[in-house]
Amino acid sequence: MSLIAEAPNFLQVYSDGSVKRFDPEIVQASLESSNGYKSKDVIIDSSKPITGRIFLPEFPTSSKKLPLLVYFHGGGFCIGSTTWLGYHNFLGDFSVRSQSIILSVDYRLAPEHRLPIAYEDCYTSLEWLSDQVYSESLFQDANITRVFLSGDSAGGNIAHHVAMKAIQNDECPLKIKGLMLIHPYFGSEKRTKKEMDDESVGDVVMNDMFWRLSIPEGLNRDYFGCNVEKMDLSTSVWSKFPAIEVYVAGEDFLKERGVMYVEFLKKKGVKEVEIVEAKEESHVFHVYYPKSNATRVLQTQMSRFIEKY
């Protein structure tokens, strides 16, 4: 048995197909208020399994129903969890700042569960949510007509594909008001200028590894899940795309991919699409530094987007 893929301190994949993951610090959910919010772990589908964590502000500042945000964590489709301390702190604080109820989803991970499993699991979370808003006590103050999708890195990729699935499914139980993609993780066989720079070699190697582990076997980075320009969709489908705000980081070598994604959406006729840059920040800074000033700025920007819709 030999090691065939590794993300140091996070993931090891062996030749016999076994996988070892090493989580950073994690935190338990609690219905006891912490920093102004409550949290609770839920089972979305025990047969797969798909789980989630709900966050909500303890003291809403308005008597109005609160918007619902469904969040998908990043990690190259292979690592990550809503239980990680960075995600817990970011989303708990954001539920207070944005005055929203958040469902953070733990979908099944690659390479054991390759794409499109993550897309299917996360779409399932919407179906589950539509059933639970009337029975789960933490959703009693939720406004089911104001549902938003968000995620970072691979989670931003997932949010895009879940939205597309919802658009194409007339039976989708929830209408998506808007998307907020943080440092979205897309790619293609063709390299960007940044990806060909010598200084990006390490990042490119790691990204290629994650794509290799998550894309269906036998396919390459022009798989539609990686390269959204390969999605064969009609103009009528694109015309239904919800309002979207894409956040990029100036020091993130994936910034080009985020810019290209926005340009692609505009070419497809998506009217409400904006890009916001944190010029001096790096990839998923909000997860590594959830209490930083840059993270607070990001939360404010996202809150303003929600308020618009």
C-alpha positions in Angstrom: 0.0 0.0 0.0 1.5 3.3 -1.1 0.5 7.0 -0.7 -0.8 8.3 -4.0 -2.1 11.7 -3.0 -1.7 14.0 -0.1 -2.8 17.4 1.1 -0.4 17.9 4.1 -2.2 18.0 7.5 -5.5 17.4 5.8 -5.7 14.3 3.5 -3.9 11.1 2.5 -5.1 8.8 -0.2 -3.6 5.3 -0.6 -3.3 2.9 -3.5 -5.8 0.5 -2.0 -8.4 3.2 -2.0 -8.3 4.0 1.7 -8.5 7.6 2.8 -7.3 9.3 5.9 -8.4 12.8 6.9 -7.0 15.0 9.6 -9.4 17.7 10.7 -8.2 20.9 12.2 -9.8 22.1 15.4 -13.5 21.4 15.5 -16.3 22.8 17.6 -19.6 21.3 18.9 -23.0 22.9 18.1 -24.8 24.3 21.1 -28.3 25.6 21.7 -26.8 27.7 24.5 -26.1 31.1 23.1 -22.5 31.8 22.2 -21.5 35.2 20.8 -25.1 36.0 20.1 -26.1 32.9 18.2 -27.3 29.4 18.7 -26.4 26.3 16.7 -27.7 22.8 16.2 -26.6 19.7 14.3 -29.2 18.0 12.1 -29.4 14.9 10.0 -30.5 15.6 6.4 -30.3 12.1 5.0 -29.1 9.3 7.3 -28.8 6.8 4.5 -25.9 8.5 2.7 -25.2 10.3 5.2 -25.8 14.0 4.7 -25.8 16.2 7.8 -25.8 19.9 8.6 -25.5 22.6 11.2 -28.1 25.3 11.7 -27.1 28.8 13.0 -29.5 31.6 14.0 -29.2 34.8 16.0 -30.4 34.5 19.5 -31.9 38.0 19.6 -33.3 39.0 16.1 -33.2 42.8 15.7 -36.5 42.8 13.7 -39.9 41.3 14.1 -39.9 40.3 10.5 -39.2 36.8 9.3 -35.5 36.1 8.7 -34.0 35.1 5.3 -32.6 31.6 4.9 -29.0 31.0 3.7 -27.8 27.5 2.7 -24.0 27.3 2.8 -21.6 24.8 1.3 -18.1 24.5 2.7 -15.0 24.3 0.5 -12.1 21.9 0.5 -11.6 20.8 -3.1 -14.6 18.4 -2.7 -12.3 16.2 -0.7 -12.0 17.8 2.8 -13.8 20.3 5.0 -16.7 20.3 7.4 -19.2 22.6 8.9 -17.8 21.4 12.3 -14.4 23.1 11.6 -13.8 25.9 14.0 -13.3 28.5 11.2 -16.6 27.7 9.5 -18.5 27.5 12.8 -17.2 31.0 13.9 -17.7 32.6 10.5 -21.2 31.3 10.0 -22.3 31.9 13.5 -21.1 35.5 13.5 -22.6 36.0 10.0 -26.0 34.8 11.1 -26.0 37.6 13.7 -24.5 40.3 11.3 -26.9 39.4 8.4 -29.9 38.6 10.7 -30.4 35.3 8.8 -30.9 31.6 9.6 -28.1 29.5 8.1 -28.0 25.8 7.2 -24.4 24.7 6.6 -24.3 21.4 4.8 -21.9 18.4 5.2 -22.0 16.6 1.9 -20.2 13.4 1.0 -16.6 13.8 0.0 -14.4 12.6 -2.8 -12.5 10.5 -3.7 -14.9 8.0 -2.1 -17.8 9.9 -3.5 -16.9 11.7 -6.8 -18.8 14.4 -8.5 -21.7 14.9 -9.1 -22.4 13.3 -5.7 -21.7 16.6 -3.9 -24.1 18.5 -6.2 -26.8 15.8 -5.6 -26.3 15.8 -1.8 -26.5 19.6 -1.6 -29.6 19.8 -3.7 -31.1 17.2 -1.3 -30.5 19.8 1.4 -32.9 22.1 -0.3 -35.6 19.5 -0.4 -35.0 18.6 3.2 -35.1 22.3 4.2 -38.5 22.8 2.5 -39.9 20.0 4.6 -38.3 21.1 7.9 -39.3 24.8 7.9 -42.6 23.9 9.4 -41.4 21.3 11.9 -37.9 22.3 13.0 -38.2 24.8 15.9 -35.1 26.8 14.8 -36.8 27.6 11.5 -40.0 29.1 13.0 -38.8 32.6 12.2 -37.6 31.7 8.7 -38.9 33.5 5.6 -39.0 30.7 3.0 -39.6 33.2 0.2 -36.0 34.6 0.7 -33.6 31.7 0.2 -29.9 32.3 -0.7 -27.1 30.0 -1.6 -23.5 30.6 -0.7 -20.2 28.7 -0.3 -16.5 29.2 -0.6 -14.0 27.6 -3.0 -15.5 24.2 -3.9 -18.6 25.2 -2.0 -18.9 28.2 -4.4 -18.8 25.8 -7.3 -21.4 23.6 -5.6 -23.7 26.7 -5.0 -23.6 27.4 -8.8 -24.5 23.9 -9.7 -27.2 23.5 -7.1 -28.8 26.8 -8.4 -28.7 25.5 -12.0 -30.4 22.3 -10.9 -33.0 24.2 -9.0 -33.7 26.4 -12.1 -34.2 23.4 -14.3 -36.4 21.6 -11.9 -39.9 22.9 -12.0 -40.6 20.9 -8.8 -37.9 22.6 -6.8 -39.5 23.4 -3.5 -37.6 26.6 -2.9 -37.0 29.6 -5.1 -33.5 30.9 -4.9 -33.3 34.7 -4.5 -29.6 35.1 -4.8 -26.1 33.5 -4.8 -23.0 34.6 -3.0 -19.9 32.8 -4.2 -16.7 33.2 -2.2 -13.4 32.5 -4.1 -15.2 30.0 -6.4 -13.3 26.9 -7.5 -13.5 26.3 -11.2 -11.0 25.2 -13.8 -10.4 23.8 -17.3 -7.8 21.9 -19.3 -6.6 25.3 -20.6 -4.4 27.1 -18.1 -4.9 30.7 -17.1 -2.0 33.1 -17.2 -1.6 32.9 -13.4 -1.6 29.1 -13.4 1.3 29.1 -15.8 3.5 31.4 -13.6 6.4 29.7 -12.0 5.4 31.0 -8.6 2.0 29.2 -8.8 3.5 25.7 -9.5 2.7 24.4 -6.0 -0.9 25.7 -6.1 -1.5 24.2 -9.5 -0.1 20.8 -8.5 -2.4 20.8 -5.4 -5.4 21.9 -7.4 -4.8 19.3 -10.1 -4.7 16.7 -7.4 -8.0 17.7 -5.9 -9.7 17.8 -9.4 -8.2 14.4 -10.2 -9.6 13.0 -7.0 -13.1 14.5 -7.4 -13.9 14.4 -11.2 -15.5 11.2 -12.4 -12.9 8.7 -13.4 -12.0 8.8 -17.1 -12.9 12.6 -17.5 -10.6 15.6 -17.3 -10.9 19.2 -16.2 -13.2 20.1 -19.0 -15.9 18.1 -17.1 -18.8 20.5 -16.8 -18.5 20.5 -13.0 -15.0 22.0 -13.3 -15.4 24.0 -16.6 -18.8 25.7 -16.4 -18.4 26.8 -20.0 -19.1 23.2 -21.0 -22.6 23.3 -19.6 -25.0 22.9 -22.5 -27.9 25.0 -21.4 -30.5 27.0 -23.3 -30.9 30.7 -23.2 -34.2 30.4 -21.3 -32.4 28.6 -18.5 -29.7 31.2 -18.2 -32.4 33.9 -18.2 -33.7 32.5 -14.9 -30.3 32.6 -13.2 -30.7 34.5 -9.8 -28.9 37.6 -8.8 -25.3 36.8 -7.9 -22.3 38.4 -6.1 -18.9 36.9 -6.6 -16.1 37.6 -4.1 -12.5 37.3 -5.1 -9.2 37.8 -3.2 -6.4 39.8 -4.7 -3.7 37.4 -3.5 -5.6 34.3 -4.5 -4.2 32.6 -7.6 -7.8 31.5 -8.3 -8.9 35.1 -8.6 -8.7 34.8 -12.5 -11.2 31.9 -12.4 -13.6 34.0 -10.4 -13.3 36.9 -12.9 -13.7 34.6 -15.8 -16.8 33.1 -14.2 -18.4 36.5 -13.9 -17.5 37.4 -17.5 -19.1 34.1 -18.6 -22.3 34.8 -16.8 -22.6 38.2 -18.4 -22.1 36.7 -21.8 -24.9 34.3 -21.1 -27.2 37.3 -20.3 -27.3 37.1 -16.5 -28.2 40.6 -15.7 -27.7 40.9 -11.9 -24.0 39.9 -11.4 -21.4 41.8 -9.5 -17.8 41.1 -8.5 -16.2 42.3 -5.2 -12.5 42.1 -4.5 -10.6 41.9 -1.2 -7.4 43.2 -2.7 -4.8 42.2 -0.1 -6.4 38.9 1.0 -5.7 35.3 0.2 -7.9 32.2 -0.6 -10.7 31.6 1.9 -9.2 34.1 4.4 -12.6 34.1 6.2 -12.1 30.5 7.2 -8.6 30.9 8.5 -9.2 34.3 10.1 -13.0 34.4 10.9 -12.5 37.3 13.4 -10.4 39.5 11.1 -11.4 42.9 9.9 -11.3 41.6 6.3 -13.8 38.9 7.3 -16.1 41.5 9.0 -16.0 43.5 5.8 -16.9 40.4 3.8 -19.8 39.7 6.1 -21.1 43.3 5.7 -20.9 43.1 1.9 -22.8 39.8 2.0 -25.4 41.2 4.4 -26.0 44.1 2.1 -26.6 41.7 -0.8 -29.2 39.8 1.2 -30.9 43.0 2.2 -31.4 44.0 -1.5 -33.5 40.9 -2.1 
